[in-house]
Amino acid sequence: MRGFDERNMASGLRKPSVTLLSPEEISFIKKEIAAIGADESIFLFNRYGNTGYLDELGYIRVGRNVFPDFDSESTHPTDLMSERAVLAHEYYGHYMHRQTKLAKGSWNDEFRASYDAARYSPGLSDADRRFLVMDAMDRARAAGVSIKPNVFMKEVLYGEDYKRRSFDS
């Protein structure tokens, strides 16, 4: 069995998980979980460290790094995602694909997690979806894989009227 910390999860420049979430923060996160239509019973707070899906247990742990660190100067989509987008990535991307044949933490496992969160999660803002699609594409790029954006990705990145725009002018 693989150890909890062996999975290559993105933490980025988010709040460090060295302190526990407060009751108020947990209450806020529970509202974010409800907003994306996720099952709250599979979320564990302040256990096992960083936010991520625990394959071995079938739960999603939530730590302080669920919050972006707006004090950093990062412009990376993983660092800028809202709490809701992070939760959607774990729920719609990892939990909903539990028992997958993809290697845990592989680029395509992480790509799918962000892509599916952007595509299927209710309650996300346009910015949440954009950061998730950008994160998915960045996972592929970091692995040296070229991804041609599909219609959904283009609509998220450029707006629904992207087909009517001329990028050549």
Stockholm file with secondary structure:
# STOCKHOLM 1.0

chainA/1-169         MRGFDERNMASGLRKPSVTLLSPEEISFIKKEIAAIGADESIFLFNRYGNTGYLDELGYIRVGRNVFPDFDSESTHPTDLMSERAVLAHEYYGHYMHRQTKLAKGSWNDEFRASYDAARYSPGLSDADRRFLVMDAMDRARAAGVSIKPNVFMKEVLYGEDYKRRSFDS
#=GR chainA/1-169 SS CCCTTCSCCCCTTBCCTTSCCCHHHHHHHHHHHHHTTCCGGGEEESSSSSSEEETTTTEEEECGGGSBCTTSCCCCHHHHCCHHHHHHIIIIIIGGGTTCSSCTTCHHHHHHHHHHHHHHCTTCCHHHHHHHHHHHHHHHHHTTCCCCCCHHHHHHHHCTTGGGSCSCC
#=GC SS_cons         CCCTTCSCCCCTTBCCTTSCCCHHHHHHHHHHHHHTTCCGGGEEESSSSSSEEETTTTEEEECGGGSBCTTSCCCCHHHHCCHHHHHHIIIIIIGGGTTCSSCTTCHHHHHHHHHHHHHHCTTCCHHHHHHHHHHHHHHHHHTTCCCCCCHHHHHHHHCTTGGGSCSCC
//
